[in-house]
Amino acid sequence: MNKRRSTQGRRCLRCRINKILCFCEDIIEHETKTRVSIIMHHREKHLTSNTAKLATLTLKNATIFLRGLEQSPFKISDLNIEKDVHPLYLFPDEDAEVLDRRFIENNPGPYHLIIPDGTWNQAKKVRRREPGLSSLTCVKLPDTTKGEYRLRRGVREDGVCTFEAIAYALKILDDEIIANDLLRIFRIMNNRVAKSRSAYDN
C-alpha cells in the first residue's frame, strides 16, 4: 500500500495533513467583495498536493465546482454569475489581458474570479471544453509574479498554483491585506505538507 494512503486515518479532516503538523489554528477565514469560483477536475479532489481546498477554508466567498463527472457534468450556469458583476477567467491563454491597475481602471468591479484547477494540461483544456467560458474576459497575472509552490512534480518555472493565483489576483482586485494573509497561510501549508511527505518517505 502507498505510504501516504496508509496514513489517511492520521490526517486532520480539515487541512488534510498529518495531525501532528496540522495548521488549522493558523487559518483565518476572510470575506472579500470578489467571489471566487474554482473549476476543479474531479480527480484532484482528494489530492493533498491540490491547493484549491485551502481557498474554501480561507475565503467565505470561494466555491469549488467539480468537472469531468459523467453523471453530473459542469455547466457555466452552475457559477450563478450575477448581472451586475464582471466575471474574469484567470488563466494565461493567448488572448488574456494582464491583470493590473490599468485593467482595473478600465474594467471596474465588482468582480467574480473564475479559475480552472488541476494540472497545467487539465487547466488549459477547461476553457475550450466548457461552453460559455470562452466568452468571459480572460486575464492573467503579471509576468513578474513568481510562484513558491513545489509540492507537485512538473510545476512550470513560470507558473503558480491555484491558491497562489487567487491570492495574487485578489491583491489587485480586492484587498492587499487579505491577499498577504492568504500567502502567509499558503507558505505554512507548503512547509507543513513538505515536512509531512519527508516523514513518510523516510
C-alpha positions in Angstrom: 0.0 0.0 0.0 1.2 3.5 -0.8 2.7 5.1 2.4 0.7 8.3 2.1 -2.6 6.5 1.6 -1.9 4.3 4.6 -1.7 7.4 6.8 -5.1 8.8 5.9 -6.5 7.9 9.3 -4.0 10.1 11.0 -4.7 13.2 8.9 -6.7 16.2 10.0 -10.0 16.1 8.3 -9.9 19.9 7.7 -6.4 20.7 6.5 -5.8 17.1 5.3 -2.2 16.6 6.6 -0.8 14.6 9.5 -2.4 15.7 12.7 1.0 16.4 14.2 1.6 19.0 11.5 -2.0 20.4 11.4 -2.1 24.1 10.7 -5.8 24.8 11.3 -5.0 27.1 14.1 -3.2 29.4 11.7 -6.1 29.6 9.3 -8.1 32.8 9.2 -11.3 33.0 7.2 -11.7 36.2 5.2 -14.6 37.8 3.5 -14.0 39.6 0.2 -16.1 41.6 -2.2 -14.9 39.3 -5.0 -16.5 35.9 -5.4 -14.1 33.1 -6.3 -15.2 30.1 -8.3 -12.8 27.2 -8.8 -13.5 24.7 -11.6 -11.7 21.6 -10.4 -11.2 18.3 -12.2 -12.8 15.6 -10.0 -9.6 13.6 -9.8 -7.9 16.4 -7.9 -10.5 16.4 -5.1 -8.6 14.2 -2.7 -5.0 15.1 -3.5 -3.0 16.7 -0.7 -1.0 18.5 -3.4 -4.1 20.3 -4.5 -4.4 23.8 -3.1 -7.9 24.7 -4.1 -9.4 23.3 -0.9 -7.3 25.9 1.0 -9.2 28.6 -0.8 -12.5 27.4 0.7 -11.0 27.3 4.1 -9.7 30.9 4.0 -12.3 32.7 1.8 -16.0 32.8 2.7 -16.8 33.6 -1.0 -14.9 30.7 -2.5 -16.6 27.7 -4.0 -15.3 24.6 -5.8 -17.2 23.2 -8.8 -16.2 19.7 -10.0 -16.0 18.9 -13.7 -15.4 15.6 -15.6 -18.2 13.7 -13.8 -20.4 11.9 -16.3 -23.4 11.8 -14.0 -23.2 15.5 -13.1 -21.4 17.5 -15.8 -20.3 21.0 -15.1 -22.3 23.8 -16.7 -21.4 27.5 -16.7 -24.8 28.2 -15.2 -23.6 26.5 -12.0 -21.5 29.5 -11.4 -24.5 31.8 -10.9 -22.8 34.8 -12.4 -24.7 38.0 -11.3 -25.7 40.5 -14.0 -24.0 43.5 -12.2 -20.7 41.7 -11.6 -17.8 41.5 -14.0 -16.7 37.8 -14.4 -13.0 37.3 -15.0 -11.5 34.0 -16.2 -8.0 33.7 -14.7 -5.6 31.7 -17.0 -2.7 32.8 -19.2 -4.3 32.0 -22.5 -3.2 33.7 -25.7 -5.9 36.3 -25.5 -5.6 37.0 -21.8 -5.3 40.6 -20.6 -2.8 41.4 -17.9 -4.5 41.9 -14.6 -3.0 45.1 -13.2 -4.1 48.6 -12.0 -4.6 49.8 -15.6 -7.0 46.9 -16.2 -8.9 47.7 -13.0 -9.3 51.4 -14.1 -10.7 50.3 -17.5 -12.8 47.5 -16.1 -14.3 48.5 -12.8 -15.8 45.8 -10.5 -17.3 44.2 -8.5 -15.7 41.0 -9.8 -16.3 37.3 -10.0 -13.0 35.5 -10.3 -13.2 32.1 -12.1 -10.1 29.9 -12.2 -9.5 26.4 -13.5 -7.8 23.9 -11.2 -5.7 20.8 -12.0 -2.5 20.0 -13.8 -1.4 22.5 -16.4 -2.7 20.4 -19.2 -6.1 19.9 -17.5 -6.5 23.6 -16.8 -5.5 24.6 -20.3 -8.4 22.5 -21.7 -11.2 23.8 -19.4 -12.0 27.0 -21.3 -12.2 25.2 -24.6 -14.3 22.3 -23.4 -16.8 24.1 -21.2 -19.4 26.1 -23.3 -19.7 29.7 -22.3 -16.3 30.2 -20.6 -14.6 31.4 -23.8 -17.0 34.4 -23.9 -15.7 35.6 -20.5 -13.0 38.2 -20.1 -9.7 36.2 -19.8 -7.0 37.7 -17.6 -3.5 36.6 -16.4 -1.2 37.7 -13.7 1.8 40.0 -14.5 4.9 38.2 -15.7 6.7 39.4 -12.6 4.6 37.1 -10.4 6.7 34.2 -9.1 5.3 31.1 -7.5 6.7 29.3 -4.4 4.8 26.0 -4.8 7.0 22.9 -5.1 4.8 20.1 -3.8 3.9 18.7 -7.2 6.2 17.3 -9.9 6.4 19.1 -13.2 5.5 22.5 -11.9 6.3 25.1 -14.5 9.1 27.5 -13.6 6.9 30.5 -14.6 3.7 29.1 -13.1 1.8 29.5 -9.8 -0.5 27.0 -8.1 -4.2 27.7 -7.9 -4.1 29.2 -4.4 -1.2 31.5 -5.2 -3.0 32.7 -8.3 -6.1 33.5 -6.3 -4.1 35.4 -3.7 -2.2 37.5 -6.2 -5.3 38.2 -8.2 -7.2 39.4 -5.1 -4.2 41.6 -4.2 -5.1 43.5 -7.4 -8.9 43.1 -7.5 -9.8 43.4 -3.8 -7.8 43.7 -0.6 -4.0 43.6 -0.4 -4.0 42.9 3.3 -6.2 39.9 2.9 -4.1 38.7 0.0 -1.0 38.9 2.0 -2.6 36.8 4.8 -3.6 34.2 2.2 0.0 34.0 1.1 1.1 33.6 4.8 -1.3 30.7 5.2 -0.1 29.2 1.9 3.5 29.3 3.0 2.7 27.5 6.2 0.7 24.8 4.3 3.6 24.5 1.8 6.1 23.9 4.5 3.9 21.5 6.6 3.0 19.3 3.7 6.6 19.1 2.6 7.6 18.1 6.1 4.8 15.5 6.2 5.9 14.0 2.9 9.5 13.9 4.1 8.5 11.9 7.2 6.5 9.4 5.1 9.4 8.9 2.7 12.0 8.2 5.4 
